[in-house]
Amino acid sequence: MNSPILTYILDTSFINKDVFDKLIIGIKDYRKEKIEKLSMFETKCLSLGVEILIKKACEDFQIDYSSLEIEFNENGKPYFKN
């Protein structure tokens, strides 16, 4: 049986500085480092939103987010090793 294809969408416009500071605590270090390099707050929120969606998908599929191993291809793009 084929698994359903799910699309996750997040409107990051609700994220202000206080919310940002709370949400960034629980994300992986590689994403934090990427966010720190970004200059515009809106872009930082988008990158943070990506990680929030990954965490939600892990929750939906009963995958332990903390056990995800992230690798990077030759272009620096992340992918799941496991």
KESEMAR-184745 format. One record per atom (N, C-alpha, C, O): residue number from 1; residue in three letters; atom name; x, y, z. Coordinates in steps of 0.05 Angstrom, whole numbers, plus 32768, in hexadecimal, padded with zeros to 4 digits. Layout:
KESEMAR-184745
+-----+---------+-------+------+-------+------+
| num | residuo | atomo | east | north |   up |
+-----+---------+-------+------+-------+------+
| NUM |     ala |    CA |    X |     Y |    Z |
...
+-----+---------+-------+------+-------+------+
***
This chain:
KESEMAR-184745
+-----+---------+-------+------+-------+------+
| num | residuo | atomo | east | north |   up |
+-----+---------+-------+------+-------+------+
|   1 |     met |     N | 8011 |  7FE8 | 8000 |
|   1 |     met |    CA | 8000 |  8000 | 8000 |
|   1 |     met |     C | 8012 |  8019 | 8000 |
|   1 |     met |     O | 8025 |  801B | 800F |
|   2 |     asn |     N | 800B |  802C | 7FEF |
|   2 |     asn |    CA | 801A |  8044 | 7FEE |
|   2 |     asn |     C | 8014 |  8057 | 8005 |
|   2 |     asn |     O | 7FFD |  8058 | 800E |
|   3 |     ser |     N | 8028 |  8065 | 800E |
|   3 |     ser |    CA | 8024 |  8078 | 8023 |
|   3 |     ser |     C | 8019 |  8092 | 8017 |
|   3 |     ser |     O | 801F |  8098 | 8000 |
|   4 |     pro |     N | 8009 |  80A0 | 8026 |
|   4 |     pro |    CA | 7FFE |  80B9 | 801C |
|   4 |     pro |     C | 8015 |  80CE | 801A |
|   4 |     pro |     O | 8028 |  80CD | 8029 |
|   5 |     ile |     N | 8012 |  80E0 | 8007 |
|   5 |     ile |    CA | 8024 |  80F6 | 8005 |
|   5 |     ile |     C | 8018 |  810E | 8014 |
|   5 |     ile |     O | 8002 |  8116 | 800F |
|   6 |     leu |     N | 8027 |  8118 | 8027 |
|   6 |     leu |    CA | 801E |  812E | 8037 |
|   6 |     leu |     C | 802E |  8147 | 8031 |
|   6 |     leu |     O | 8046 |  8145 | 802C |
|   7 |     thr |     N | 8021 |  815D | 8031 |
|   7 |     thr |    CA | 802E |  8177 | 802D |
|   7 |     thr |     C | 802B |  8187 | 8047 |
|   7 |     thr |     O | 8014 |  818A | 8051 |
|   8 |     tyr |     N | 8040 |  8191 | 8051 |
|   8 |     tyr |    CA | 8040 |  81A1 | 8069 |
|   8 |     tyr |     C | 8044 |  81BE | 8062 |
|   8 |     tyr |     O | 8056 |  81C5 | 8052 |
|   9 |     ile |     N | 8034 |  81D0 | 806D |
|   9 |     ile |    CA | 8035 |  81EC | 8068 |
|   9 |     ile |     C | 8036 |  81FB | 8083 |
|   9 |     ile |     O | 8027 |  81F4 | 8095 |
|  10 |     leu |     N | 8046 |  820F | 8085 |
|  10 |     leu |    CA | 8048 |  821F | 809E |
|  10 |     leu |     C | 804A |  823C | 8096 |
|  10 |     leu |     O | 805C |  8244 | 8087 |
|  11 |     asp |     N | 8038 |  824C | 80A1 |
|  11 |     asp |    CA | 803A |  8269 | 809D |
|  11 |     asp |     C | 804B |  8274 | 80B4 |
|  11 |     asp |     O | 8043 |  8273 | 80CB |
|  12 |     thr |     N | 8062 |  827E | 80AD |
|  12 |     thr |    CA | 8075 |  8287 | 80C2 |
|  12 |     thr |     C | 8071 |  82A4 | 80CB |
|  12 |     thr |     O | 8080 |  82AE | 80DA |
|  13 |     ser |     N | 805C |  82B0 | 80C1 |
|  13 |     ser |    CA | 8058 |  82CD | 80C7 |
|  13 |     ser |     C | 8051 |  82D1 | 80E5 |
|  13 |     ser |     O | 8053 |  82E7 | 80EE |
|  14 |     phe |     N | 8049 |  82BC | 80F3 |
|  14 |     phe |    CA | 8043 |  82BE | 8110 |
|  14 |     phe |     C | 805C |  82BF | 8121 |
|  14 |     phe |     O | 805B |  82C6 | 8139 |
|  15 |     ile |     N | 8073 |  82B9 | 8115 |
|  15 |     ile |    CA | 808C |  82B7 | 8125 |
|  15 |     ile |     C | 8098 |  82D3 | 8129 |
|  15 |     ile |     O | 80A1 |  82E0 | 8117 |
|  16 |     asn |     N | 8097 |  82DB | 8142 |
|  16 |     asn |    CA | 80A5 |  82F4 | 814A |
|  16 |     asn |     C | 80BE |  82EC | 8159 |
|  16 |     asn |     O | 80C4 |  82D5 | 815B |
|  17 |     lys |     N | 80CD |  8300 | 8163 |
|  17 |     lys |    CA | 80E7 |  82FA | 8170 |
|  17 |     lys |     C | 80E3 |  82E7 | 8188 |
|  17 |     lys |     O | 80F3 |  82D4 | 818C |
|  18 |     asp |     N | 80CF |  82EC | 8198 |
|  18 |     asp |    CA | 80CB |  82DB | 81B0 |
|  18 |     asp |     C | 80C4 |  82BE | 81A8 |
|  18 |     asp |     O | 80CF |  82AB | 81B3 |
|  19 |     val |     N | 80B3 |  82BB | 8195 |
|  19 |     val |    CA | 80AB |  82A0 | 818B |
|  19 |     val |     C | 80C4 |  8292 | 817E |
|  19 |     val |     O | 80C9 |  827B | 8183 |
|  20 |     phe |     N | 80D2 |  82A1 | 816F |
|  20 |     phe |    CA | 80EA |  8297 | 8162 |
|  20 |     phe |     C | 80FE |  828C | 8176 |
|  20 |     phe |     O | 8108 |  8276 | 8173 |
|  21 |     asp |     N | 8103 |  829B | 818B |
|  21 |     asp |    CA | 8116 |  8293 | 81A0 |
|  21 |     asp |     C | 810D |  8279 | 81AE |
|  21 |     asp |     O | 811E |  8269 | 81B6 |
|  22 |     lys |     N | 80F3 |  8275 | 81B1 |
|  22 |     lys |    CA | 80E9 |  825D | 81BD |
|  22 |     lys |     C | 80EA |  8245 | 81AA |
|  22 |     lys |     O | 80F2 |  822F | 81B3 |
|  23 |     leu |     N | 80E4 |  8249 | 8191 |
|  23 |     leu |    CA | 80E3 |  8233 | 817E |
|  23 |     leu |     C | 80FF |  8229 | 8176 |
|  23 |     leu |     O | 8102 |  8211 | 8170 |
|  24 |     ile |     N | 8112 |  823B | 8175 |
|  24 |     ile |    CA | 812D |  8233 | 816C |
|  24 |     ile |     C | 813B |  8220 | 8180 |
|  24 |     ile |     O | 814E |  8213 | 8179 |
|  25 |     ile |     N | 8132 |  8220 | 8199 |
|  25 |     ile |    CA | 813F |  8210 | 81AD |
|  25 |     ile |     C | 813F |  81F2 | 81A6 |
|  25 |     ile |     O | 8153 |  81E4 | 81AA |
|  26 |     gly |     N | 8129 |  81E8 | 819A |
|  26 |     gly |    CA | 8126 |  81CC | 8196 |
|  26 |     gly |     C | 812E |  81C1 | 817A |
|  26 |     gly |     O | 8127 |  81AB | 8173 |
|  27 |     ile |     N | 813D |  81D1 | 816B |
|  27 |     ile |    CA | 8144 |  81C8 | 8150 |
|  27 |     ile |     C | 8162 |  81BF | 814F |
|  27 |     ile |     O | 8172 |  81C5 | 8160 |
|  28 |     lys |     N | 8168 |  81B1 | 813A |
|  28 |     lys |    CA | 8183 |  81A5 | 8136 |
|  28 |     lys |     C | 8197 |  81BB | 8131 |
|  28 |     lys |     O | 8191 |  81D1 | 8127 |
|  29 |     asp |     N | 81B0 |  81B5 | 813A |
|  29 |     asp |    CA | 81C6 |  81C9 | 8139 |
|  29 |     asp |     C | 81CC |  81D2 | 811C |
|  29 |     asp |     O | 81D1 |  81EA | 8118 |
|  30 |     tyr |     N | 81CB |  81C0 | 8109 |
|  30 |     tyr |    CA | 81D1 |  81C9 | 80ED |
|  30 |     tyr |     C | 81BD |  81DE | 80E4 |
|  30 |     tyr |     O | 81C5 |  81F0 | 80D5 |
|  31 |     arg |     N | 81A4 |  81DC | 80EC |
|  31 |     arg |    CA | 8190 |  81F0 | 80E4 |
|  31 |     arg |     C | 8195 |  820B | 80F3 |
|  31 |     arg |     O | 8193 |  8220 | 80E8 |
|  32 |     lys |     N | 819C |  8209 | 810D |
|  32 |     lys |    CA | 81A2 |  8221 | 811C |
|  32 |     lys |     C | 81BA |  8230 | 810F |
|  32 |     lys |     O | 81B9 |  8248 | 810C |
|  33 |     glu |     N | 81CE |  8221 | 8107 |
|  33 |     glu |    CA | 81E5 |  822E | 80FA |
|  33 |     glu |     C | 81DD |  823B | 80E0 |
|  33 |     glu |     O | 81E7 |  8251 | 80DA |
|  34 |     lys |     N | 81CC |  822E | 80D1 |
|  34 |     lys |    CA | 81C3 |  8239 | 80B8 |
|  34 |     lys |     C | 81B3 |  8253 | 80BD |
|  34 |     lys |     O | 81B7 |  8267 | 80AF |
|  35 |     ile |     N | 81A2 |  8252 | 80D1 |
|  35 |     ile |    CA | 8191 |  8269 | 80D7 |
|  35 |     ile |     C | 81A2 |  8281 | 80E0 |
|  35 |     ile |     O | 819D |  8298 | 80D9 |
|  36 |     glu |     N | 81B7 |  827B | 80F0 |
|  36 |     glu |    CA | 81C9 |  8291 | 80FA |
|  36 |     glu |     C | 81D6 |  829F | 80E3 |
|  36 |     glu |     O | 81DC |  82B7 | 80E5 |
|  37 |     lys |     N | 81DB |  8292 | 80CD |
|  37 |     lys |    CA | 81E9 |  829E | 80B6 |
|  37 |     lys |     C | 81D6 |  82B0 | 80A5 |
|  37 |     lys |     O | 81E0 |  82C1 | 8096 |
|  38 |     leu |     N | 81BC |  82AC | 80A8 |
|  38 |     leu |    CA | 81A9 |  82BC | 8099 |
|  38 |     leu |     C | 81A7 |  82D8 | 80A5 |
|  38 |     leu |     O | 81A8 |  82DC | 80BD |
|  39 |     ser |     N | 81A3 |  82EC | 8094 |
|  39 |     ser |    CA | 81A2 |  8307 | 809E |
|  39 |     ser |     C | 8186 |  8312 | 80A3 |
|  39 |     ser |     O | 8182 |  8320 | 80B7 |
|  40 |     met |     N | 8172 |  830B | 8093 |
|  40 |     met |    CA | 8157 |  8315 | 8096 |
|  40 |     met |     C | 8147 |  8304 | 80A9 |
|  40 |     met |     O | 8148 |  82EB | 80A7 |
|  41 |     phe |     N | 8139 |  8310 | 80BC |
|  41 |     phe |    CA | 8129 |  8301 | 80CF |
|  41 |     phe |     C | 8114 |  82F0 | 80C2 |
|  41 |     phe |     O | 810F |  82D9 | 80CA |
|  42 |     glu |     N | 8107 |  82FA | 80AC |
|  42 |     glu |    CA | 80F3 |  82EA | 809E |
|  42 |     glu |     C | 80FF |  82D1 | 8093 |
|  42 |     glu |     O | 80F2 |  82BC | 8093 |
|  43 |     thr |     N | 8117 |  82D2 | 8088 |
|  43 |     thr |    CA | 8124 |  82BB | 807D |
|  43 |     thr |     C | 812C |  82A7 | 8094 |
|  43 |     thr |     O | 812A |  828F | 8090 |
|  44 |     lys |     N | 8134 |  82B2 | 80AA |
|  44 |     lys |    CA | 813A |  82A0 | 80C1 |
|  44 |     lys |     C | 8120 |  8291 | 80C9 |
|  44 |     lys |     O | 8122 |  8279 | 80D0 |
|  45 |     cys |     N | 810A |  829F | 80C9 |
|  45 |     cys |    CA | 80F0 |  8292 | 80D0 |
|  45 |     cys |     C | 80E9 |  827C | 80BD |
|  45 |     cys |     O | 80DF |  8267 | 80C5 |
|  46 |     leu |     N | 80EE |  8281 | 80A3 |
|  46 |     leu |    CA | 80E8 |  826C | 808F |
|  46 |     leu |     C | 80F9 |  8253 | 8094 |
|  46 |     leu |     O | 80EF |  823D | 8092 |
|  47 |     ser |     N | 8113 |  8257 | 8099 |
|  47 |     ser |    CA | 8124 |  8240 | 809F |
|  47 |     ser |     C | 811C |  8232 | 80B8 |
|  47 |     ser |     O | 811C |  8219 | 80B9 |
|  48 |     leu |     N | 8115 |  8241 | 80CC |
|  48 |     leu |    CA | 810B |  8235 | 80E5 |
|  48 |     leu |     C | 80F1 |  8225 | 80DF |
|  48 |     leu |     O | 80ED |  8210 | 80EA |
|  49 |     gly |     N | 80E0 |  8231 | 80CE |
|  49 |     gly |    CA | 80C7 |  8223 | 80C7 |
|  49 |     gly |     C | 80CB |  8209 | 80BA |
|  49 |     gly |     O | 80BC |  81F6 | 80BE |
|  50 |     val |     N | 80E0 |  8206 | 80AA |
|  50 |     val |    CA | 80E6 |  81ED | 809D |
|  50 |     val |     C | 80EB |  81D8 | 80B2 |
|  50 |     val |     O | 80E1 |  81C1 | 80B0 |
|  51 |     glu |     N | 80FB |  81DF | 80C6 |
|  51 |     glu |    CA | 8101 |  81CB | 80DB |
|  51 |     glu |     C | 80E8 |  81C4 | 80EC |
|  51 |     glu |     O | 80E5 |  81AE | 80F5 |
|  52 |     ile |     N | 80D7 |  81D8 | 80F0 |
|  52 |     ile |    CA | 80BE |  81D3 | 80FE |
|  52 |     ile |     C | 80AD |  81BE | 80EF |
|  52 |     ile |     O | 80A1 |  81AC | 80FA |
|  53 |     leu |     N | 80AC |  81C1 | 80D4 |
|  53 |     leu |    CA | 809D |  81AF | 80C4 |
|  53 |     leu |     C | 80A9 |  8193 | 80C4 |
|  53 |     leu |     O | 809B |  817F | 80C4 |
|  54 |     ile |     N | 80C4 |  8191 | 80C4 |
|  54 |     ile |    CA | 80D1 |  8177 | 80C5 |
|  54 |     ile |     C | 80CA |  816A | 80E0 |
|  54 |     ile |     O | 80C4 |  8152 | 80E1 |
|  55 |     lys |     N | 80CB |  8179 | 80F6 |
|  55 |     lys |    CA | 80C4 |  816E | 8110 |
|  55 |     lys |     C | 80A7 |  8164 | 8110 |
|  55 |     lys |     O | 80A1 |  814F | 811B |
|  56 |     lys |     N | 8095 |  8173 | 8104 |
|  56 |     lys |    CA | 8078 |  816B | 8102 |
|  56 |     lys |     C | 8075 |  8151 | 80F2 |
|  56 |     lys |     O | 8066 |  813F | 80FA |
|  57 |     ala |     N | 8083 |  814F | 80DB |
|  57 |     ala |    CA | 8082 |  8137 | 80CB |
|  57 |     ala |     C | 808C |  811F | 80DA |
|  57 |     ala |     O | 8081 |  8109 | 80D9 |
|  58 |     cys |     N | 80A2 |  8123 | 80E9 |
|  58 |     cys |    CA | 80AD |  810D | 80F9 |
|  58 |     cys |     C | 8098 |  8104 | 810E |
|  58 |     cys |     O | 8094 |  80EC | 8112 |
|  59 |     glu |     N | 808C |  8117 | 811A |
|  59 |     glu |    CA | 8077 |  8111 | 812E |
|  59 |     glu |     C | 8060 |  8101 | 8121 |
|  59 |     glu |     O | 8057 |  80ED | 812C |
|  60 |     asp |     N | 8057 |  810A | 810A |
|  60 |     asp |    CA | 8041 |  80FC | 80FC |
|  60 |     asp |     C | 8047 |  80E0 | 80F4 |
|  60 |     asp |     O | 8036 |  80CF | 80F3 |
|  61 |     phe |     N | 8061 |  80DB | 80EE |
|  61 |     phe |    CA | 8069 |  80C0 | 80E5 |
|  61 |     phe |     C | 8078 |  80B0 | 80FB |
|  61 |     phe |     O | 8085 |  809C | 80F5 |
|  62 |     gln |     N | 8076 |  80BA | 8113 |
|  62 |     gln |    CA | 8083 |  80AD | 812A |
|  62 |     gln |     C | 80A0 |  80A8 | 8126 |
|  62 |     gln |     O | 80AB |  8092 | 812B |
|  63 |     ile |     N | 80AE |  80BC | 811D |
|  63 |     ile |    CA | 80CB |  80BC | 8119 |
|  63 |     ile |     C | 80D7 |  80CD | 812E |
|  63 |     ile |     O | 80CE |  80E4 | 8133 |
|  64 |     asp |     N | 80EC |  80C3 | 813B |
|  64 |     asp |    CA | 80F9 |  80D3 | 8150 |
|  64 |     asp |     C | 810A |  80E8 | 8144 |
|  64 |     asp |     O | 811F |  80E3 | 8138 |
|  65 |     tyr |     N | 8101 |  8101 | 8146 |
|  65 |     tyr |    CA | 810F |  8118 | 813A |
|  65 |     tyr |     C | 812C |  8119 | 8143 |
|  65 |     tyr |     O | 813E |  811F | 8134 |
|  66 |     ser |     N | 8131 |  8114 | 815D |
|  66 |     ser |    CA | 814C |  8116 | 8168 |
|  66 |     ser |     C | 815F |  8101 | 815C |
|  66 |     ser |     O | 8177 |  8105 | 815D |
|  67 |     ser |     N | 8154 |  80EC | 8151 |
|  67 |     ser |    CA | 8165 |  80D7 | 8146 |
|  67 |     ser |     C | 816B |  80DB | 8128 |
|  67 |     ser |     O | 817A |  80CC | 811C |
|  68 |     leu |     N | 815F |  80EF | 811C |
|  68 |     leu |    CA | 8164 |  80F5 | 80FF |
|  68 |     leu |     C | 8181 |  80FC | 80FB |
|  68 |     leu |     O | 818C |  810D | 8109 |
|  69 |     glu |     N | 818E |  80EE | 80E8 |
|  69 |     glu |    CA | 81A9 |  80F5 | 80E1 |
|  69 |     glu |     C | 81A9 |  8104 | 80C6 |
|  69 |     glu |     O | 819F |  80FA | 80B2 |
|  70 |     ile |     N | 81B4 |  811C | 80C7 |
|  70 |     ile |    CA | 81B4 |  812D | 80AF |
|  70 |     ile |     C | 81D0 |  812C | 80A2 |
|  70 |     ile |     O | 81E4 |  812F | 80B0 |
|  71 |     glu |     N | 81D0 |  8127 | 8088 |
|  71 |     glu |    CA | 81E9 |  8128 | 8078 |
|  71 |     glu |     C | 81E5 |  813F | 8064 |
|  71 |     glu |     O | 81CF |  8149 | 8060 |
|  72 |     phe |     N | 81FA |  8146 | 8057 |
|  72 |     phe |    CA | 81F9 |  815B | 8042 |
|  72 |     phe |     C | 8205 |  8151 | 8029 |
|  72 |     phe |     O | 821A |  8144 | 8029 |
|  73 |     asn |     N | 81F8 |  8157 | 8012 |
|  73 |     asn |    CA | 8203 |  814F | 7FF8 |
|  73 |     asn |     C | 8219 |  8162 | 7FEF |
|  73 |     asn |     O | 8220 |  8174 | 7FFE |
|  74 |     glu |     N | 8224 |  815D | 7FD8 |
|  74 |     glu |    CA | 823A |  816D | 7FCE |
|  74 |     glu |     C | 8233 |  818B | 7FCA |
|  74 |     glu |     O | 8245 |  819C | 7FC9 |
|  75 |     asn |     N | 8219 |  8191 | 7FC8 |
|  75 |     asn |    CA | 8210 |  81AD | 7FC6 |
|  75 |     asn |     C | 8209 |  81B9 | 7FE0 |
|  75 |     asn |     O | 81FF |  81D0 | 7FE2 |
|  76 |     gly |     N | 820D |  81AA | 7FF6 |
|  76 |     gly |    CA | 8206 |  81B5 | 8011 |
|  76 |     gly |     C | 81E9 |  81B1 | 8019 |
|  76 |     gly |     O | 81E1 |  81BC | 802D |
|  77 |     lys |     N | 81DA |  81A3 | 8009 |
|  77 |     lys |    CA | 81BE |  819F | 800F |
|  77 |     lys |     C | 81BA |  8188 | 8022 |
|  77 |     lys |     O | 81C7 |  8172 | 801F |
|  78 |     pro |     N | 81AA |  818B | 8037 |
|  78 |     pro |    CA | 81A7 |  8176 | 804B |
|  78 |     pro |     C | 8194 |  8160 | 8041 |
|  78 |     pro |     O | 8182 |  8164 | 8031 |
|  79 |     tyr |     N | 8199 |  8148 | 804B |
|  79 |     tyr |    CA | 8187 |  8131 | 8047 |
|  79 |     tyr |     C | 8189 |  811F | 805F |
|  79 |     tyr |     O | 819C |  8121 | 806F |
|  80 |     phe |     N | 8175 |  810E | 8063 |
|  80 |     phe |    CA | 8174 |  80FC | 8079 |
|  80 |     phe |     C | 8186 |  80E3 | 8073 |
|  80 |     phe |     O | 8182 |  80D6 | 805F |
|  81 |     lys |     N | 8199 |  80DE | 8084 |
|  81 |     lys |    CA | 81AB |  80C8 | 8081 |
|  81 |     lys |     C | 819C |  80AE | 8087 |
|  81 |     lys |     O | 819F |  809A | 8079 |
|  82 |     asn |     N | 818C |  80AE | 809C |
|  82 |     asn |    CA | 817E |  8095 | 80A5 |
|  82 |     asn |     C | 8162 |  8096 | 809B |
|  82 |     asn |     O | 8153 |  8083 | 80A0 |
+-----+---------+-------+------+-------+------+
***
